[in-house]
Amino acid sequence: MQKSRNNCYLLLMVLSFLILNSSCTTKDKVYSDPYAGGRPALGIKMSTDYPEPRLGAPGSIVKYKATGLVPYKNSITFLLNNEVAEIVGIDSTGIQIKVPENASTGVGAISIDDRVVFGPVFRVTGNVSADNTFKAQVGADNYISGVLPLPDGRMILVGSFSDYEKKGTVKPLNRILLTSKDGELDRSLVTENGVGGYLTTIATLPNGKFVIGGGFSSYNIHLGEVSNITVLNTNGTLDSMIVRTFMDQDTVPAFNGGVDGSISKLFTRGNMITAVGSFNYYLQRVYGYGDYRGRRDSLAIDSVRIKNMVRFFADGSLDSSFNYNLLTHKSYDGPNGPIIDALMQDDGKVILVGRFTKYNNETVNNIVRINDDGSIDRTFKTGNGADQYISSIKYNKATRRFTLAGAFNVFDGHEQNGLALINEDGSLDNTFKGATKNNIDSYVFASQLSNGWLVVSGYFRSYGGVHRGNFMILDQQGALLKGYNTNGDLEGVVTNVLETKNFSGQIQLLLTGGFSKLDEQPVGNITRLLLK
């Protein structure tokens, strides 16, 4: 025992020596300054005070307060939100610049070689402004995926949010809510606990009830009783029914149908409901079964192989006349890739866009129109389609044009650079062409207004050589609309635009999606713009 203690003591002494020796060695080392040899500071300081004036139109003369500029007066470049501005004068108190023709709201910055000194924000005025009659100041705390305008002007919003205008702090507003036409929360929609999951889409049935779709398994107190789609009464409560179970009875969703994955879009025509998304099976609950011992209730779920596209009857049962093979008891192949967006026409035909090259094993290249039975509509003449995926399709009844946006460069053999207008028969409108884009640019959404202009959003930093941050308005030929692109950058992406008019006849654009700032102002995934 004594020998063991001595060995432990000796080991501790050796370890202590090594630690102390290591510490001394470390203290003796001298390391080089990692910042040594750098270029000396410029000695320029830009004031945080607003420029004079603090706002103005292109062509305005603006002065930024700054010191230390005179030694560099022949090598300074001035940038206003990344657009080069003409320098009018430099002195010991600051710099005067002329607002560029293509300027937009943003910070002013002095650039010398590859060194930049940032200044305050200058607001460029134009023909687009925030609509001060819109009451939503804070907005939603997360993504707004869909907007359903009601006949009386009110709107139902769906998405991934749990709060709106800071009024869901105590009792969350989970994924669905009602607002006035000007964005004020309307508590008359009785959603209670709302959705457990997320919503992407909403539509109306002829009886006034609402169909909601997305990725969710519960609504209010009905936990685990929904398969990504259900029907609500006109007041927001779940449309329910009483069923006889094996040993008792229960209140369950009246819409007894669903899918095993998420729904991205759904449409109603009469009492029929069409849904598209990312799923592999149709599901239906069968009530009244007992467990294997016959002692308690057991829920059975029937499933049918249905891929990415399904049509329901009003009660949730499967419509087997829609792209369905009665011999194999499953759907035909459908698209061989994801459906990103879709649109139903008044005649019931549906246009699908996304990332797929075939439909029912026939080449279609990211866009196809299908008939009422799910077969390919061969009168829709998109030719070779798009060379890469399409992320958005919209239709404007006034112009009778479809608007496409995505990552494609070519549509039916024509260079289109991610944006295209197509005619009602699917052929390309050759009068419109998107400007050349960088490889990193991605257009997520585009919609044509009633006057022919296009609202475009996505992930891009320039368009046609002009700085634009994720949002822009184009003319009928695809050029930036002069005077309508002076707003500052959008942080995020717009995925839906609702066009209305105010009492003066001016166009109002309700923007929703996933964005936190526009024109240097915080916005919570929803805002409304006014076009002069």
N, C-alpha and C positions, 0 to 999 in steps of 0.2 A: 504494500500500500504506500509506504514511504517513498519507494523508488518511483512509483507512478506519479506521485505528487511532484517529485523533483523534475521528472521529464516534462510535465505540464508547465512548471515554472520556467524551465529552460526555453521551452517553445514560445512562451509569452514574451520573454526577454528578447528573443531573436526577432519576433514580429514587431515589437516596439522599436527596435533598432532600425529595421528596414523602413518603417513608416516615417521615423524622424529623419532618416537619411534622405528619403525621397522628398520630404518637405523642404529640406535645406537645398537640395539640388534644384527643385522647382523655383525657389526664391532667387537662386543665383542666375537663372536664365533670363536673358534680355530678348524680348520679341520686337520685331520691327513694326512700325506704325502702318497698319493696313491702308490708311488714308494718305500716307505721305506721297508726295510727287503729284498730287492732284492739281488741277488748275485753280488759280486764286479766284475768290468770289468776285462777281461782277461789280458789286457795290451799288446795284440798282434796287430801289425799293418802290413798289407800287402801293399807293394808298388804298385802304379798304373803303374809302368814301365812294359813294356813287359817282359815276362820271357826270359831266355837265354838258347837255341835259342827260337825264337818266334813261330816257326813251326817245325814239324817233324813227322815221322811215328811212329806207335806203337813200343815200345821197346826203344825209344830215352830217354836219360837222360836230364832232364830239371831242371833249377834252378829258383825258384821264390824268389825275394827279400822280406824279412820280418824281423821284430824285435820282441823280446819278446817270442820267441818260446822255448828256452832252458828249462825253468822250466816245460814245458809240453811235453817234447820230448817223453816220454813213453806213452802218452795218446792221441796223435794226430792221426787223420785219414785224409788223403788227398783225395779229390774228384775232378776228372776232368770231367766236365759236367755230374756229378752224378755217375760216375764210380770210384770205389775205386782204387787208384794208390799205388804201392809199394814205400815206403819212403826209399831213398838211404842214405840220411844224413841230419842232422839238426845242424846248428850252429848259432852264434849271427847275421849273415848277411842274413840268409834265410833257405830255405828248397830245397833239391834236390829230385826229384821223377822220377820214370820210367813210361813212357806213357803206360797205359794198352792196352792189345791186342784188346779189344772191345771199345776203347775210340773213342770219336767224338769231333769235335771242340766245345769249350765252355769255361766257366770261370773255373779257378782253385779255390778251396775253402778248408780252414782248418776247420775241425770239431773236437770239444772237447765236449764230452757228447752230449747235445742237442744245443750247441752254435756253430755258424758258422761265420767265417770271410772270406769274398769273396775277390778274387784277380782278376787279368786281364785275358783276353782271350788267350788261346793257340790254335793254328790252327793245327789240326791233318791232315796230308796229306794222300791221298789214291788214288784210281783209278777213282774217280768222282770229277770233277772240273767244275767251271763256264766256259762256252764257250766264250772266249774273242772275237770271231768273231760276236757274237750277239750284235746288235747295240742298242737295247732298254735298256737304263740305268735307266730310271724313271718308265716306264711302264704306266699302266692305273690307274686312281684314284678310280676305283671300280671293282667289280667282272667281270671277263671274263668267259662267260658261254659256248661259242662255238667257234670252229676254223674250217674254211672251206679251205683246201688246194686247190689252183687252178692249172691247168695243167702246167703253166709256173713257178711254185714254190712260187708265191706270196700267201698271206693268207688273208682271210676276218675274222675279229674278231667281235663277237657280245657279248653283255652283258648288264651290268647296268651302265657303265662308261659314263662320259661326257668329259674326257680329256685323252690324251695319249702323253707321252713325253713332257708335259707342252706346247703342241702346240694347245690346245683347249681352252686356257684362254680367248681369245677375242671372238672367234666363237666356241662354244662347239662342240665336236665330239660325238654326242648323240647316243650311243648304237651300232653303227656299223662303221667300218673303214677298210681300206685296208693297208697292209704292204708288204714290200719286204720279201723275204725268210729269211732275217736276222733281221727282226723286225723294219725296218725303215718305217715311215709313208709315204704312197703313196696317194697323193691328187687326183689322177685321178678318184676315186670313188665319183660320184656326189650325196652325200646324203643330202646336204643343212641342213635343221633343224633336220634331222634324225627322230628318234622315240620318241614319247611322252609316256613313260612307260619303259618297259625293254624287252630285247630279250633273249631267251634261246637257240635257235636252228636255223640253216640255212641249206638249201640243194639246189641242182642245178637241173633244168629241162633239158630235152634233147635239147631245143633250146638255152641253155646257160643262161636263166633267173634264178633269185634266188627266193626261197621261204623263208620267214622269219616268225618265230613264237615266241610267248612269251605272255606277258601281256601288250597290248598297244591298243590305239584307234585312233592314228593318225600317219601319216608319212608326213614329210615336212609340206606343207601348208594344207594338207587334214586333218582337225581336226574333230575328231569324226566320220570318215568315214570308219574305219577299226575295225574289231572284232577279234583282237589277231593273225591274220594271213594275209599276203598279198604277192604279187609277185612284184619283182623289175626287171627292165631292166638290161642288162649287164653292163651299166655304172652307176648303182645305183639309177637312177630315178624311180619313181613309174610307173608301167605298168598301164596305164589309158585308159579310153574310154569316149566318149561323149554320154550322154543319154538325151532323151527328157523328160522333167519334165512336170508338169501340165500346167505351164504358160511360160516356157522358156526351156533352155537346160543347162546342167552342165557337168563338167569334173570330173569323179569319178574313183575309183580303178577298173581296168578291172577284177580283181579277186573278184567276188561278192559272198562271202561266209565267214563263220567264226563260232565262238563258243562264249558262254557267260562266259567262264572262261579262265584260263591260259593254254597254250600249253607248255609241257616240251620237247617233241621230235617230229620231223616230218621227213618223208621219202618220196622219190620220186621213182617211178618205171614206166618207160614210162612217160606218161602225167598224171598219177594218183598221188595224194598226200595223204599220211596217216599221221594223227596227233593223239597224245595221250597226256593226261594231266589231268586237274581237271576241268571238265565242265559238264553241264547237257543238253545243247541245241545247236543244229545247227541253225545258223542265216543266213538269206538272205534278202537283201534290195530290196524293190519293188518301182520303180520310176514311176512317172506320176500321182500320186494321188493328189487331192486337199483336202483342209480342209473341215470340215462339211458344211461350207457355200459356198464352191466352189469358193473361192476368191484367194487363194494362194496355193503354193506347200505344201504338207505334206508328210513326209517320212514314209512309212509303212515297217515294218520288220516282215517277216515270221519266225516262229520258229518250230523246230521239236525236240522232245525228243530224244537226243543222249547222251549217258553217257560215258564220259572219253576217247572215241575212235571213230574216224570218218574218212571216206575216201571221198576225193573231186575229181571231175573231174577238168580239167585244168582251166576251167572258174569259179570255185568255187561252182558249183552246187553239190548237195549231191548224192553220189553213194549209192542207196538204196539196192544194192545187197550185201553190207558188214555188217554182223551182224545186220540185220534189219528185223523186223517183219512187213510184208506187210499187215497183217490183222489188227494190232493195230496201224499201222503208227507211230511206234517208234522203237528204237533199242532194242535188247535183253538186258538182265541184265548186261552182261559183267562182269568185276571184281567187287567184293563187297567192294573194298577199293582202295586207290590211287595207280596209276601206277607211280613209281619213275623213272624208266629207261626202255628203250626198244631198240631193235636191229632188223633191217630188214636184212634177208638173201638174197642172190642173186636170190633165187627161189621165192621171194616175201613173204615167211612166216615171221611172226613177233614174236619175243620172248618178253614177257612182264614180268617185275619183279617189286616188290613193297611190299606193305603192304595189301595183300588180301588173303583170304582163299578159295574163290570160284570164278569161271568164268562161266557165264550162269547157275548158281546154281549147278555147279559140283565142288567138292573139288579139289583144285590145289596147295594150300599152297605156295603162294608168287612167283610162277613162272609157266608160261604156254606158249606154242607155239601155234599160231593160223594159220589156213590155209588162203588161199587167200580170202575166203568168210567170214572170221571171226569166223569159227567154230574151236573147239579144235582139234589140231593135236595129235592124240593118239599114233603116232609113236615116240614121244618125251618122253623118259622114265625117268622122274625125280623122279619116285617113290613117296615117301611121301613128297618130296619137302623140304623146309626149315622151321625150327620151329619158326623163327622170320623173320622180314622183310629183303629183299635184296635191297640194294641201288644202285648197279652198275652191269652192264653186258657188257663185251667186247669180241670181237672175234679176234683171230689171225690166218690168213690164213696159215702162215708158220707151226704152230704147230697143226692147226686144233682143237683148244681147245677154249671153252668159259671160261672166268674168272668171278667169282662172288665175290662180297664183300658186307658186311652188318653187321647186329647185330645178325645174327643167330649163334647158337652154334652147331646145328646138321643139316646135309643135308642127306636126304633119310636114316635116321637111323645111320649115321656115324658122329662121332664127328669131326667137321671141324673148329670150333672156328672163325667164321666170314669170312673165305676165302675158296674158292673151285675152282677147275678146273673140268669142265665137258666135256665129249666127244660130238661129233656132234649129237649123238642119245639121249643126255640128261643124260646118265649114268655118275656116278661119276668117276673121275680119281683118283684111290686109291693111286697113287704114291705121291700125294701132300696132305699135311695137315698143317694147320696153327697152330702155337704155342698157348698154353693156354693163354687166355686173361682175364684181370680183368673185372668186371661187368661194370665199367665206360668206358671201351674202346669201340670205335666205328670205324669201317672201312667204309669209305665213297666211296672209289674208289680203283680199282685194275685193272691193265692191263698187259698182258703177252707180252713181247718183242719177236722179231723174233728168238732170241737165247734161248728162254725158260725162261729167268729170269722174275720176276714179280716186277712191280713198284706199291707200295701201299701207300695210304695216308688216313688220317682220324684224329680222335682225340684220341691219345694214347701217353703214356709216356715211355713205355717199350715194348719189344718183346722178348720172350724167356729168360727173366731175364736180358736183356741188355737194357740200356737206349737208346730209340729212340724217337724223338720228332716229331710225326705226319707225318713222311716220312721215307720210307725204301725200299731197294731192296733185294728181296729174290731169292734163287736158285730154281731149278725145283722141289725140294722136300718140300720147305716151310721154309728153314732155312735162317738166315741172311747171305747174300753173303759176304764172307770175303774180306776185302779191299775195299768194295763198300758202306760202311755205316759209313764213317768217317766224313761226313759233319755234321754241327751243326743243331740245331732244326729248324723246319719250323713253323712259326707263321701263322696259318690258315690251309687251306686244298687245295690240288690239286684235280681237278675234270676232267682233261683231259691231256693226254700225246700223243704227236705226235712224232713218231720215224722216223728219217732220218739218212743219213750218209754224212760225209764231204768228201773232195777230197782224204783224206788219208784212207778212209774206216772206220773211227771211228764212233761209234754210237753217235748221237746227240738226246737229249730228250728235246723237247719243253714242258714246264710245264705251264699250265694255271689254273685259278681257283680264289679262294679268299684268298690270303696270302700276308703278308707285309714284311716278312723277312725269309731268308734261309741262313744257314751257317754263321750266325752273320752279314749278309749283307742285306741292305734294297732292296726289290724288289716289284714292283707294279703289283702284280697279274699275272706276266708273267716273265719267265726266260728260259734260255736254258743251259743244262748241257752236258758235254762231258765225255763219258765213254772210258777208256783206254782198 
